[in-house]
Amino acid sequence: MKKKTSRYLFFALTVTIILGCTAGAIYVAGTKHETVHVKNIMISIVLVLLFQMLIADPIKFVLLAIDWATFPGKPRKYKPYKPDEDDDDSYNRLDFLKQRLKSLRVQMLITERYRDVALNEQYKSIKQDLFLFGKYLLILSCLVLATRDELLYHNTYKAKHLLSENHTNYMGLKNVVHLNQLFDFVASSLVDAFEFGADEGTGRHWVHSEANKMLGVVRLRQLRLLNERFGWNMPQFSKEKYMPNWELPYRRLHYTDKYWRIYEPWLPITHKSDYTEGFLMNYHHMGYFTNYPEREGYVSVIARSKQNSMKILDFLTEYNWLNYNTSAVFMDFTLYNADANMFTVCTLRLEQTPFGGTIHDIGCDSVKLIEELTQMSYGDLIIIIIYIIILMQFTQAFITTIWQMPSKIKSIWYKLDLIIILLNLVVIILIIVRASMVQDLLRRLEGANKLEYLNFRAATRLHYQTTAFIGFLICLTTMRLWKILQFSKVFQLFTKTFSLAWKAMVITMIMILIILAAFGIVFATINGNNSLHFIRTPTSIITSLCFSFGFASEITPQELFHGGKILGIILYAALGFVVSILLVNLFITTMGNYFSLARAERDAKPQRAISFFEYLRVEYNDVISFFLRLPCFTKVYKRNNRTVAQNVQHILERRIARDIFKKALRRKKGSILSTSIQLPPPPKDEQTLQAEYRERIEHLLAISSIMKTQIEILEHLLFFDKEKQQKIAQDPDSPYYDSGRQTWKDEDDDKADDQSTDKKDTK
């Protein structure tokens, strides 16, 4: 069987098997499925393919390598190459000329400048990286945009507003001005507000939003000062065990375990040996007065029913659970909206300052912790699948490059690639851990008792850490594109400028930061007691920095007048002039000088290298030529009511006018450059002129060869008949003479002559 025919048959057999299997599956399973079933099928197919590529194929290659290393076989014998004989037409002179014409047209594009092997290899590497990193960054951005929900912002804003302000019969935390009013707020907004349609077996509806239900109960946690008078030192929080009404010494009674709810509010908080939750929740809340640790304090929980909750509040009030030693009280609870599949993790804080007042803060985090693949849209699923495939391609390309050339790992760009891969693995691990934590909490919720608090804040913090890692991933991927964009002369100039000016930039930045720190300390000292923007030194420095760079919408000049209007005006003007104008312009001027120096160094060197786009024009010449041959891009000759000679004369006149305009523009540009600091480009050296001359000669010779070949093709088409072509093919001295084919033709001619002779004899 001939080779082409066998290939066609093999292709047809493969297509038939695939179509047959698909038709059989459709006939057995049908085409009408539920949406969840279709998504499960899609996910199963992807998981099977991932298992094959990540686990099965490496195991197969390892087993084959062990087999070949242990039992080496005989070297394979290859058959000698034989050309295909499907085409009976002889390869004549005309076919040779057509092929030569194509090669000459391509050869005309590949001039001396295009034959720089090192530059071509560099552009080839940039092309591969641009294709790989470009699509990776694009699909990563699509993945981030597809998983973001703007409803989270509106839910957070509305929850903060509802908990902060008064609403008819419900009290807002904003109106709690003394610690004694805290239990009134709890009874009003955290007990009565969740009794609307309450059911003992399910979550309780929120009166302000019926779609939101409370999961578990509200936890009250307070931090107590060990000593009221702590002076300039940081306050120390108590960890001692107390009897009710904060009495000492602590005595453990024999019925403590039975009535543990009575004694629990007076005992310091204890934690289970959960490493993940301990690692995530080991942080401090940044309060207005001081910082408060998360894993310390005394805890009491509110029951699910209103009657039991009021009993607990009365008990805590009677035994003075909140008193003058209370530094801060935290109220933690979690809401869930089943319609939007959204968790609202709330942490309300009320600080009691040594000055007698209270400061409130409301923290609400809206997150989606239950994200099942079957509940996603088809678009999101397709984006996730494409992202996994591109990530595998990216990892494979990195491993292959490092395996073949281990020395490249020393490059900062390949180290950045390794960090990107590791960050992807970290994000995947965090997502799996978060899903496991949420599943455990949901199992606990299913069998939770009436006084069990469910801590969804650990999963929420893990969610935000995952989001932060994704942000770093986008940042590093964008930074990686800087190396790819080095084909552009602008980016090369920027890189050279940064390499020359980094010392001056660092010194200037240090000077700016020192002056900003000085202004921040002055503003915090003078206005810190009267303005929220200058209450602390770090906050004051950041405020001064934002004001210097134009972000002054939140700051008014009156905030600087607490030390006197004259001093405030002087400081305001000094901050706006010294930092915003003087130092920033100094920084810009320094960068501009080094930029001019880098550009002068670049212009002083001869530039004979091709650009990246010229490389792509030659590299993808076939694709570009295909599109240029389309009817929409094909140029059509238009007479415009003129003869051919008139059209030629018109084109020549336009070219002459264009050349005159360019010369005038060049003279004008030269006069402008002569009056400015920038120097005009240096004249071309002798080497560059000779290279351009050789390129023009090479171009003319290529055009001459193309025209000769076209004329020869035209002669063959017009004047060479078939008999002359047969004579050329039968000439033994011709380079197109085929002895085997000629012998076969001679045998056919002899058979034809014998048959004609037999016919004559018969007649």
Helices and strands as residue ranges (DSSP letters): H 3-29, H 35-51, I 52-56, H 57-70, H 93-109, G 112-115, H 117-147, H 151-164, G 173-175, G 179-181, H 182-185, I 186-191, G 192-194, E 204-206, E 209-224, H 260-263, G 264-266, H 275-280, E 284-286, E 291-293, E 298-301, H 306-318, E 326-337, E 342-352, E 358-367, G 373-375, H 378-404, G 406-410, H 412-446, H 457-484, G 485-487, H 489-527, G 532-534, H 537-548, G 557-563, H 565-574, I 575-583, H 584-604, H 612-619, H 621-628, H 644-675, H 686-718, H 722-730, H 739-762
